[in-house]
Amino acid sequence: MTLRSIQRDLNRLSVPFSLQCDDSEMPFRWSFTREAPLKLEDMDAPTALALFLSESHLSPILPQSVLDQLAPQFRRARNYLSGLGGNGLADWAKRVRTLPYGKTLLPAQVRAHTWAQVSAGLLERKQLEVAYLSRSKGELKHFRLHPAGLVSRHAVSYLLASVDGFSDLRQFALHRITEVTVLEQAAQEHESFDVDAYIASGVFSQREAEAQVELVADVRPQIAALLSETPLSHRQTLSDTASHGWHRLHATVPLDRETLWWIFALNENIRLHAPAVWVEEIRERLNSMQALYRETGAIQQPA
C-alpha cells in the first residue's frame, strides 16, 4: 500500500469517523476532531453497551460488507462488556435486545468492492462508472453517475445519483451494481438536494398523490389499543361505533402504497370506508384472491 493510497483512504474516512488533517507540513498529520462522536482509541462502559445494542439493530438493515467493516468495533465492545464481571451494564447487555416490527427480509448482498467504491465516490464527490443490472428489463446497463446521497431502506441500500447528461435523481440498488469504478472527474453538484426532503417527497413509498387524505375505518379493539399507543399519524382520532366492540378510526395519511399494505396486513381486523380509491382496490384484490384460491388445487403433501 502506497502513501498516496493511505492518504486517499483517510480522506474518504474523514467524514464518517470525524478525522482532521494538518497539512501544514510533510508528512500530513491525522487526528480525531474534538467533536468526534466516538473516540475509537478509547472504550468505556456506556459506549460499549451502545455499540453492542447498535449491532443487533443494524444487522438486519446494513449490507454484510458494511457490517464486516464495523465488526472490529462490535467485537471490541463485546469483549469489553464480557470483561466487566459483575458490572450492571454487562448484565444489561445479556438482557436487552432490539426487535424490528413485522417480518424483515435478509439484507441484499452487496460486494465489499461496490460499497467501498460507491462510498469513496460519494464522499469525494467523484463520478462513478457502473455496470447495473436492471431488474425491470433483466439486462446489464452501463452508466456514468453523479452521486448525491445514500439511503438504506429495510433490506436494500440505494445510491441516489443522476445519470451523466441528465439532472433528475434516480435510485440504484447497490446489490445490483456488478461493476463500479471511481473516476477522477468531479461529480455534478446537486446544490438543492436535501436527503430528508427527497425522502419526504414519497419516492420510496410509491405515493399516489401529493396531498394527504383522510382514512376512515372501523377497527377491532386490539387494533384500536395499538393505535392509541402508537398512532398512525399526528392527526388521528378513535371513537366507539354502534357495532359492539369496534372503534371508528379517522387519520390523515399520505396516499401511498405503504399505508395500503398496512391495511391489507390487518385482514379482518379493519373495515375501510375511505378513501374510495383504496376501498375499490381492496374489493378488486379480494375478488382476485378468491378466484386464485378457487382455481388452484391444493399441493399434495408427501406421505
Secondary structure, DSSP 8 states (H G I E B T S, - for coil): --HHHHHHHHHHHTTTTTEEEE-SSSS-EEEE-TT-SS-TT---HHHHHHHHHHHHHHTTTS-HHHHHHHHHHHHHHHHHHHTTTT-HHHHHHTT-----SS---------HHHHHHHHHHHHHTEEEEEEEE-TTT--EEEEEEEEEEEEEETTEEEEEEEETT--SEEEEEGGGEEEEEEEEEE----TT--HHHHHHTTTTTTEEEEEEEEEEEEE-HHHHHHHHHS-SSSSEEEEE-SSTT-EEEEEEEEEEHHHHHHHHHHGGGEEEEE-HHHHHHHHHHHHHHHHHHHHS-------
